Amino acid sequence: MLQKYKQRAVKIIFAGYIFVVMIITQFPIKLPFKIDITKVQYNLVPFYFLIKRIEALREASRAGYNIKEYLLPTFEIIFKTFGYNIILFLPFGFLLPIIRKDCPLKKVTYYSFSFSLCIEVLQLISMIMTNNSGRCFDIDDIIANTIGGIVGFYFCIISKRLLILIFKGVDL
């Protein structure tokens, strides 16, 4: 009976998490609705921004600039670009194997990729319908989100194993 309540609690937490992700990734939506595909922003080249940033640092170095002052802002941008998306999907990869008992890494990867793709497509549709250039369809987001789901999966596996060791009375 207690297990049933735990499972229900995890499902409620997961649903709340999905709701929060949708709010973070989809809102605010600016009105009025105007279909205009000329202002659509997208990136279909993996790591394009990262490559361009590294090229700019190389060019600055070749031109004699001290690039040390540009390194920290570059790392901050890289973290914001990839780190936030990875962190955003950690709970997804962590909770999915708890909710679905038969959910190996392959399925978590597939579901993380699919959910991320849905988010990006919704952002694209929202951008087209509202003429809002505040969002961008970005392949890097899909990659980072999928990685976040995978890392969350491994956190779940490690946590389960640690709990088994702890409850068996084995010292860590």
For each residue, the residues with C-beta under 8 A, 3 or more apart:
1: 4 5
2: 5 6
3: 6 7
4: 1 7 8
5: 1 2 8 9
6: 2 3 9 10
7: 3 4 10 11 99
8: 4 5 11 12
9: 5 6 12 13
10: 6 7 13 14 95 98 99
11: 7 8 14 15 99
12: 8 9 15 16
13: 9 10 16 17 95
14: 10 11 17 18 95 96 99
15: 11 12 18 19
16: 12 13 19 20
17: 13 14 20 21 91 92 95
18: 14 15 21 22
19: 15 16 22 23
20: 16 17 23 24
21: 17 18 24 25 88 92 119
22: 18 19 25 26 119
23: 19 20 26 27
24: 20 21 27 88
25: 21 22 88 119 122 123
26: 22 23 29 119 122 123 126
27: 23 24
28:
29: 26 126 130 132
30: 130 131 132 134
31: 130
32: 130
33: 129 130
34: 129 130 131
35: 128 129 131
36: 39 128 131
37: 40 128
38:
39: 36 127 131 133
40: 37 124 127 128 137
41: 127 133 135 136 137
42: 124 136 137 138
43: 48 49 136 137 138 139 140
44: 139
45: 48 139
46: 139 140 143
47: 50 51 140
48: 43 45 51 52 140
49: 43 52 53 77 81 140
50: 47 53 54 78 81 140
51: 47 48 54 55
52: 48 49 55 56
53: 49 50 56 57 74 77 78
54: 50 51 57 58
55: 51 52 58 59
56: 52 53 59 60
57: 53 54 60 61 67 70 71 74
58: 54 55 61 62
59: 55 56 62 63
60: 56 57 63 65 67 70
61: 57 58 64 65 67
62: 58 59
63: 59 60
64: 61
65: 60 61 70
66: 69
67: 57 60 61 70 71
68: 71
69: 66 72
70: 57 60 65 67 73 74
71: 57 67 68 74 75
72: 69 75 76
73: 70 76 77
74: 53 57 70 71 77 78
75: 71 72 78 79
76: 72 73 79 80
77: 49 53 73 74 80 81
78: 50 53 74 75 81 82 83
79: 75 76 82 83 84
80: 76 77 83 84
81: 49 50 77 78 84 85 140 144
82: 78 79 85 86 140 144 147
83: 78 79 80 86 87 144
84: 79 80 81 87 88
85: 81 82 88 89 140 141 144 145 148
86: 82 83 89 90 144 145 147 148 151
87: 83 84 90 148
88: 21 24 25 84 85 145 148
89: 85 86 92 93 112 115 116 144 145 146 147 148 149 152
90: 86 87 93 94 148 149 151 152 155
91: 17 94 95 152
92: 17 21 89 95 96 111 112 115 148 149 152
93: 89 90 96 97 108 112 148 149 150 151 152 153 154 155 156
94: 90 91 97 98 152 153 155 156 159
95: 10 13 14 17 91 92 98 99 152 156
96: 14 92 93 99 100 103 107 108 111 149 152 153
97: 93 94 100 101 103 108 153 156 157
98: 10 94 95 156
99: 7 10 11 14 95 96 103
100: 96 97 103 107
101: 97
102: 107
103: 96 97 99 100 107 108 111
104: 107 108
105: 108 109 150 153
106: 109 110
107: 96 100 102 103 104 110 111
108: 93 96 97 103 104 105 111 112 149 150 152 153
109: 105 106 112 113 146 149 150 153
110: 106 107 113 114
111: 92 96 103 107 108 114 115 149
112: 89 92 93 108 109 115 116 145 146 148 149 150
113: 109 110 116 117 142 145 146 149
114: 110 111 117 118
115: 89 92 111 112 118 119 145 149
116: 89 112 113 119 120 141 142 145 146 149
117: 113 114 120 121 142
118: 114 115 121 122
119: 21 22 25 26 115 116 122 123 141 145
120: 116 117 123 124 137 138 141 142
121: 117 118 124 125 137
122: 25 26 118 119 125 126
123: 25 26 119 120 126 127 135 136 137
124: 40 42 120 121 127 128 137
125: 121 122 128 129
126: 26 29 122 123 129 130 132 135
127: 39 40 41 123 124 130 131 132 133 134 135 136 137
128: 35 36 37 40 124 125 131
129: 33 34 35 125 126
130: 29 30 31 32 33 34 126 127
131: 30 34 35 36 39 127 128
132: 29 30 126 127 135
133: 39 41 127
134: 30 127
135: 41 123 126 127 132
136: 41 42 43 123 127
137: 40 41 42 43 120 121 123 124 127
138: 42 43 120 141 142
139: 43 44 45 46 142 143
140: 43 46 47 48 49 50 81 82 85 143 144
141: 85 116 119 120 138 144 145
142: 113 116 117 120 138 139 145 146
143: 46 139 140 146 147
144: 81 82 83 85 86 89 140 141 147 148
145: 85 86 88 89 112 113 115 116 119 141 142 148 149
146: 89 109 112 113 116 142 143 149 150
147: 82 86 89 143 144 150 151
148: 85 86 87 88 89 90 92 93 112 144 145 151 152
149: 89 90 92 93 96 108 109 111 112 113 115 116 145 146 152 153
150: 93 105 108 109 112 146 147 153 154
151: 86 90 93 147 148 154 155
152: 89 90 91 92 93 94 95 96 108 148 149 155 156
153: 93 94 96 97 105 108 109 149 150 156 157
154: 93 150 151 157 158
155: 90 93 94 151 152 158 159
156: 93 94 95 97 98 152 153 159 160
157: 97 153 154 160 161
158: 154 155 161 162
159: 94 155 156 162 163
160: 156 157 163 164
161: 157 158 164 165
162: 158 159 165 166 172
163: 159 160 166 167
164: 160 161 167 168
165: 161 162 168 170 172
166: 162 163 169 170 172
167: 163 164
168: 164 165
169: 166
170: 165 166
171:
172: 162 165 166
